[in-house]
Amino acid sequence: MAASLVRLGLRNGRYVTLNNGVKMLVEDILTFDKLAAIHCSKYFSRKAIPYHRTASFHTDCSRGASKKDEEWRREHLLKKLDKKKREKVEIWRNMSVEDLAKQLDRPTKDLMEVLHTHITDGHFYRKKKDIINSVEILRDTVRFFGKAPYLIAPKTDDSKSQFLDALPRPPADPKDLVKRAPIVTIMGHVDHGKTTLLDYLRKANVVASEFGGITQHIGAFSVNLGEKDKVTFIDTPGHAAFTSMRARGANATDIVVLVVAADDGVMEQTVESIRMAQEAEAPIIVAINKIDKPTANIKRTEEMLAQHGIFTENMGGDIQAVPISALNGTNVETLVEAIILQSEIMDLKSDPQGLAEGVIVESRKDPHKGKLATAIVQRGTLRKGAILVAGTAHAKVRLMFDENGQQISQAPPSTPVEMMGWKELPAAGDVVLEVESEKRAQQVINYRKSKQTENKGLADQAVVQEKMQEHRKLHFEKRRQAANLGFLYLKEKREKLWVEDNTPRVKVIIKGDVDGSVEAIMDVLETYDDSTVPLDVVHFGVGDLSPNDIEAAALFNAIVYCFNVKAEPKLKDEAKKKGVPIKQMNVIYRLIDDIKNELEQKMPTEEEEEIIGEADVIQQFDVTEKRKKLVVAGLRVTKGEIIKSERVKLVRGETILHDGTIASLRHLKNEVKSMKSGTECGLMLDDASIPVRLGDIIVCYKPVQVKKKIDWDPGF
């Protein structure tokens, strides 16, 4: 074809008509012959190139053309191609031949031939995985196909990322699935009887072991209902502080039992529990508790539930509602039957084979057993010696315990189990995955930590950029002010550079028994946003109090709060010597109240008016004294008493006309110190020119200094 190409004919769109009458695509000619590519492009401009360089010639004659002339034509054509609006093709450094072929939408074999023939001067790319190191080769190849190269950052290999990280297995084959026990979450408002219901079901006095009758953290355990049926219960705290823990309970459950007291009805945490159960798309069974109380009203409770989208069967809906008395066991068997029926309708199944998968319910430090974590197995069977990863923590399971503290050797799906052998404490809600070896677990942990560091670096970079912009703006503003005020301004500012911040603040250290409790406390403390007295959390963690905590508290002048955590006598003595207060708490709202009290003690004082008495003006007198006309108001004291030594206000309607002192207070003709309610007297203000009229009110008050109140509602 190159030999028959004598002279270019009329160009028509993407086609070129040759002298022999044959029409060809420009791209086909470009692929076939390099010389034809230079002379056949529709972007070739005769106006931009001298005539002698575009004269007609035979391809055989092109051998005599200078190499420099040919390279000039080629470079000129490529520049013209880039200037046009061509289709952009993304390229990146160290692309493989296969990746470039995909970007160009061309067969890999054809691309190899083009690279060998036209781009690389005889260099072979023999395999799809061969890497193209030169960016110039990538650009020339894209331009050769009539497209514009666009250099981007190297793309990450998702398959490699998936290999480095541990992910849940694909869904199991339906034939491998077996029936499993349902996971039931008990939700509801504080003190509505959730733990009492579970206490009745498992025949153990759990309420007595919980401080204040309030569940302090999530507990998971299995209960045998009848001869064959077994149910795993999650007892989520009903207290407002444990919002995040309750949310995790809803997301890990099959059925939600919503406990509502028949005497109180729907409360704040009840509404929140409804929302979380609906977000988790879990079926709800309502247990209307405390029906044995005289003030119980089941119908009113169902009507209140209907206002929040929970329509029971009595209200024309499809949600089961069972009136019970958890304390006396009334209708609890009926509630159990409703749970079993619902689980049979759902046909819950799981794959007991293969590597175990589950979710962390709680984690804690035990002084004798070390780091412990409670999880519910969701797939596979967990056995002693298994290698687990959860978040950025990993473990080799040394021992496993059931809810009664008895050792077990394996845990099938829907089984709650406490594991010993964690290197670090996982967080409540983390997904637990079993891996093949400790080497693989370390690889997963390293990858996850690197991703966390990368994400944190990006977030920190954004914060740094924002702070730099603020600093730059403040810097230029100070320079402008300095230029206006002169050298003395700069001298004064240099003398005041290091001024200690005397803002009163409360600093605390939080130590808790389990991860969920500490997280819940931190969630409550984050709601405090009063800048008058800032609240600083110096440190928080899980486990017993340590000497490092005492050192940190002494350094930052902080208060140490131990939530269900012991403090050894030696540490208490050391803290006392260093002036570090240690406060041990076992109920969360008492801890928050104590912090609130500490904040209020450091609040600044503000002046308030303490009303002592009020009097109505019933008469006006004009008195002449030393040739001066003075106005005397005749009063009837209506509230409290009017005291001469205190301040008074003259009020007319809603307007305060005067605020001052009393010049004279008389009863009949005698000067008195005070007048009580129900008596009449004459009063002259310190400013006798103030006009006093009938109907005015005299208010006697005392200015007092009071502590400013904290505007903080933790939600209790």
Long-range contacts (C-beta under 8 A, 24 or more apart in sequence): 1-32, 1-33, 1-36, 2-32, 2-33, 2-35, 2-36, 2-59, 3-58, 3-59, 3-60, 5-33, 5-36, 5-59, 6-56, 6-58, 7-56, 8-39, 8-40, 8-56, 11-42, 13-42, 14-42, 16-40, 16-42, 26-146, 27-145, 27-146, 30-144, 30-145, 30-146, 31-110, 31-114, 34-117, 34-118, 35-59, 35-62, 37-77, 37-118, 37-144, 38-70, 38-73, 38-74, 38-77, 39-73, 41-77, 41-80, 41-81, 41-146, 43-77, 43-80, 43-81, 43-84, 44-77, 44-80, 45-80, 48-76, 48-80, 49-73, 49-76, 78-140, 78-143, 81-143, 81-146, 81-148, 82-143, 82-148, 86-146, 86-147, 86-148, 87-147, 87-148, 88-147, 88-148, 88-149, 88-150, 89-142, 89-147, 89-148, 89-149, 89-150, 90-150, 90-152, 91-135, 91-138, 91-139, 91-142, 91-149, 91-150, 91-151, 91-152, 92-151, 92-152, 92-153, 92-154, 92-155, 93-135, 93-151, 93-154, 94-131, 94-132, 94-133, 94-154, 95-131, 95-132, 95-138, 96-128, 96-129, 96-130, 96-131, 96-132, 97-125, 97-127, 97-128, 97-129, 97-130, 97-132, 98-128, 98-129, 100-132, 100-138, 100-141, 101-128, 103-142, 104-141, 104-142, 104-145, 104-147, 106-145, 111-141, 114-141, 114-144, 114-145, 115-141, 118-144, 119-144, 161-447, 164-443, 164-444, 164-447, 165-444, 165-447, 165-448, 166-389, 166-433, 166-435, 166-440, 166-444, 167-433, 168-357, 168-379, 168-431, 168-433, 169-354, 169-355, 169-357, 169-379, 172-350, 172-351, 172-379, 176-351, 176-353, 177-349, 177-350, 177-351, 178-349, 178-350, 178-351, 178-352, 179-348, 179-349, 180-348, 180-349, 180-350, 180-412, 180-413, 180-414, 181-222, 181-229, 181-230, 181-231, 181-232, 181-343, 181-348, 181-413, 181-414, 181-415, 182-231, 182-232, 182-254, 182-255, 182-339, 182-342, 182-343, 182-346, 182-348, 182-414, 183-232, 183-234, 183-252, 183-253, 183-254, 183-255, 183-376, 183-414, 184-231, 184-232, 184-233, 184-234, 184-253, 184-254, 184-255, 184-256, 184-257, 184-339, 185-233, 185-234, 185-236, 185-249, 185-250, 185-252, 185-253, 185-255, 185-256, 185-257, 185-277, 185-282, 186-233, 186-234, 186-235, 186-236, 186-257, 186-259, 187-236, 187-238, 187-246, 187-249, 187-250, 187-256, 187-257, 187-258, 187-259, 187-273, 187-276, 187-277, 188-238, 188-258, 188-259, 188-260, 188-269, 188-270, 188-273, 189-238, 189-260, 189-261, 189-264, 189-267, 189-268, 189-269, 189-270, 189-273, 190-214, 190-237, 190-238, 190-239, 190-240, 190-269, 191-238, 191-261, 192-238, 192-259, 192-260, 192-261, 192-264, 192-267, 192-270, 192-289, 192-290, 193-259, 193-261, 193-289, 193-290, 193-326, 193-327, 194-235, 194-236, 194-238, 194-259, 195-235, 196-289, 196-326, 196-327, 197-257, 197-259, 197-287, 197-289, 197-324, 197-326, 197-332, 198-223, 198-233, 198-235, 199-326, 200-326, 200-327, 200-329, 200-332, 201-225, 201-233, 201-332, 201-336, 206-235, 211-564, 211-586, 211-587, 212-586, 212-587, 214-238, 214-239, 214-587, 214-588, 215-239, 216-513, 216-517, 216-564, 216-586, 216-587, 216-588, 217-242, 217-245, 217-362, 217-513, 217-514, 217-516, 217-517, 218-245, 218-248, 218-249, 218-361, 218-362, 218-374, 218-428, 218-516, 219-362, 219-403, 220-361, 220-374, 220-376, 220-403, 220-416, 221-402, 221-403, 221-416, 222-402, 222-403, 222-414, 222-415, 222-416, 225-336, 225-339, 225-340, 226-336, 226-340, 229-340, 230-414, 231-339, 231-340, 231-343, 232-376, 232-414, 232-415, 232-416, 234-361, 234-376, 237-520, 238-269, 238-273, 239-269, 239-588, 239-589, 240-268, 240-269, 240-272, 240-714, 240-715, 240-716, 241-520, 241-521, 241-523, 241-524, 241-588, 241-589, 241-592, 241-714, 241-715, 241-716, 242-516, 242-520, 243-272, 243-520, 243-523, 244-429, 244-519, 244-520, 244-523, 245-428, 245-516, 245-519, 245-520, 246-272, 246-273, 246-276, 247-276, 248-359, 248-361, 248-428, 248-429, 250-276, 250-277, 250-279, 250-280, 250-282, 251-280, 251-429, 252-359, 252-361, 252-376, 252-378, 253-280, 253-282, 254-282, 254-283, 254-343, 254-346, 254-348, 255-282, 255-283, 255-284, 255-285, 255-339, 255-342, 255-343, 255-346, 256-280, 256-282, 256-283, 256-284, 256-285, 257-284, 257-285, 257-286, 257-287, 257-335, 257-339, 258-284, 258-285, 258-286, 258-287, 258-310, 259-287, 259-289, 259-326, 260-286, 260-287, 260-288, 260-289, 260-301, 260-305, 261-288, 261-289, 261-290, 261-301, 262-288, 262-289, 262-290, 262-291, 262-293, 262-296, 262-297, 262-298, 262-301, 262-323, 263-290, 263-293, 263-295, 263-296, 263-297, 265-297, 265-300, 265-301, 265-304, 266-301, 266-304, 266-305, 266-307, 266-308, 268-715, 271-308, 274-308, 274-309, 274-310, 278-309, 283-342, 283-346, 284-310, 284-319, 285-319, 285-320, 285-321, 285-322, 285-335, 285-338, 285-339, 285-342, 286-310, 286-312, 286-319, 286-320, 286-321, 286-322, 287-321, 287-322, 287-324, 287-326, 287-335, 288-321, 288-322, 288-323, 288-324, 289-324, 289-325, 289-326, 290-325, 290-326, 290-327, 291-323, 291-324, 291-325, 291-330, 291-331, 292-325, 292-327, 292-328, 292-330, 298-323, 348-414, 350-378, 350-379, 350-413, 350-414, 351-379, 351-380, 351-413, 352-380, 352-381, 352-412, 352-413, 353-380, 353-381, 354-379, 354-380, 355-380, 355-433, 355-434, 355-435, 355-436, 356-380, 356-381, 356-382, 356-383, 356-386, 356-388, 356-411, 356-432, 356-433, 356-434, 357-431, 357-432, 357-433, 357-434, 358-382, 358-431, 358-432, 359-429, 359-430, 359-431, 359-432, 360-390, 360-426, 360-427, 360-428, 360-429, 360-430, 360-431, 360-432, 361-416, 361-428, 362-428, 362-514, 362-515, 362-516, 363-422, 363-425, 363-426, 363-427, 363-428, 363-514, 363-515, 363-516, 363-542, 364-425, 364-513, 364-514, 364-515, 364-542, 365-425, 365-513, 365-542, 365-543, 365-544, 367-544, 367-566, 369-399, 369-420, 370-420, 370-422, 371-420, 371-421, 371-422, 371-423, 371-424, 371-425, 372-418, 372-419, 372-420, 372-422, 373-418, 373-419, 373-422, 373-425, 373-426, 374-416, 374-417, 374-418, 374-419, 375-416, 375-417, 375-419, 375-432, 376-414, 376-415, 376-416, 376-417, 377-411, 377-412, 377-413, 377-414, 377-415, 377-417, 378-413, 378-414, 379-413, 380-413, 380-434, 381-410, 381-411, 381-412, 381-413, 382-410, 382-411, 382-415, 382-417, 382-419, 382-434, 383-409, 383-410, 383-411, 384-409, 384-410, 386-434, 387-434, 387-435, 387-436, 387-437, 387-438, 387-440, 387-441, 388-419, 388-432, 388-433, 388-434, 388-435, 388-441, 389-432, 389-433, 389-435, 389-441, 389-444, 389-445, 390-426, 390-427, 390-430, 390-431, 390-432, 390-433, 391-426, 391-427, 391-430, 391-431, 391-448, 392-424, 392-445, 392-448, 392-449, 392-452, 393-422, 393-423, 393-424, 393-425, 393-426, 393-430, 393-445, 394-422, 394-423, 394-424, 394-438, 394-441, 394-442, 394-444, 394-445, 395-419, 395-421, 395-422, 395-423, 396-421, 396-438, 397-421, 425-515, 425-542, 426-515, 427-515, 427-519, 428-514, 428-515, 428-516, 428-519, 503-533, 503-534, 504-533, 504-602, 504-603, 504-604, 505-533, 505-534, 505-535, 505-536, 505-602, 506-533, 506-534, 506-535, 506-536, 506-559, 506-595, 506-598, 506-599, 506-602, 507-536, 507-537, 507-538, 507-556, 507-557, 507-558, 507-559, 508-535, 508-536, 508-537, 508-538, 508-558, 508-559, 508-560, 508-561, 508-595, 509-537, 509-538, 509-539, 509-540, 509-549, 509-552, 509-553, 509-558, 509-559, 509-560, 509-561, 510-537, 510-539, 510-540, 510-541, 510-561, 510-563, 511-540, 511-541, 511-542, 511-543, 511-544, 511-545, 511-549, 511-560, 511-561, 511-562, 511-563, 511-565, 512-540, 512-541, 512-542, 512-563, 512-564, 512-565, 513-542, 513-563, 513-564, 513-565, 514-542, 514-564, 515-542, 517-563, 517-564, 517-588, 518-542, 518-563, 520-588, 521-563, 521-588, 521-591, 521-592, 524-588, 524-592, 524-714, 524-715, 525-592, 525-595, 527-712, 527-714, 527-715, 528-599, 528-712, 528-714, 530-599, 530-710, 530-711, 530-712, 532-603, 532-604, 532-708, 533-599, 533-602, 533-603, 533-710, 535-595, 535-599, 544-568, 545-571, 545-582, 546-571, 547-571, 547-574, 550-574, 550-575, 550-578, 550-580, 553-578, 553-580, 554-578, 554-579, 554-580, 559-583, 559-598, 561-585, 561-591, 561-594, 561-595, 563-588, 563-591, 589-714, 589-716, 592-714, 592-716, 596-710, 596-712, 596-714, 599-710, 599-712, 600-707, 600-709, 600-710, 601-707, 603-707, 603-708, 603-709, 603-710, 604-707, 604-708, 605-705, 605-706, 605-707, 605-708, 606-705, 606-706, 606-707, 606-708, 607-703, 607-704, 607-705, 607-706, 608-703, 608-704, 608-705, 608-706, 609-701, 609-702, 609-703, 609-704, 610-701, 610-702, 610-703, 610-704, 611-639, 611-640, 611-699, 611-700, 611-701, 612-640, 612-641, 612-642, 612-643, 612-646, 612-700, 612-701, 612-702, 613-637, 613-639, 613-640, 613-641, 613-642, 613-643, 613-676, 613-677, 613-699, 613-700, 614-638, 614-639, 614-640, 614-697, 614-698, 614-699, 614-700, 615-642, 615-675, 615-681, 615-683, 615-697, 615-698, 615-700, 616-695, 616-696, 616-697, 616-698, 617-692, 617-693, 617-694, 617-695, 617-696, 617-697, 617-698, 618-680, 618-694, 619-694, 620-692, 620-693, 620-694, 621-682, 623-684, 628-688, 630-684, 630-688, 631-684, 631-685, 631-688, 631-689, 631-690, 631-691, 631-692, 632-664, 632-682, 632-683, 632-684, 633-682, 633-683, 633-684, 633-685, 633-692, 633-696, 633-698, 634-680, 634-681, 634-682, 635-675, 635-680, 635-681, 635-682, 635-683, 635-698, 636-679, 636-680, 637-675, 637-676, 637-677, 637-678, 637-679, 637-680, 637-681, 638-677, 639-677, 640-676, 640-677, 640-700, 641-674, 641-675, 641-676, 641-677, 641-700, 642-674, 642-675, 642-681, 642-683, 642-698, 642-700, 643-673, 643-674, 643-700, 644-672, 644-673, 644-674, 645-673, 646-700, 646-701, 646-702, 647-700, 647-701, 647-702, 647-703, 648-683, 648-685, 648-698, 648-699, 648-700, 648-701, 649-698, 649-699, 649-701, 650-685, 650-690, 650-692, 650-696, 650-697, 650-698, 651-696, 651-697, 651-698, 651-699, 652-693, 652-695, 652-696, 652-697, 657-690, 657-696, 658-685, 658-687, 658-690, 660-685, 660-686, 660-687, 661-685, 661-686, 662-686, 663-688
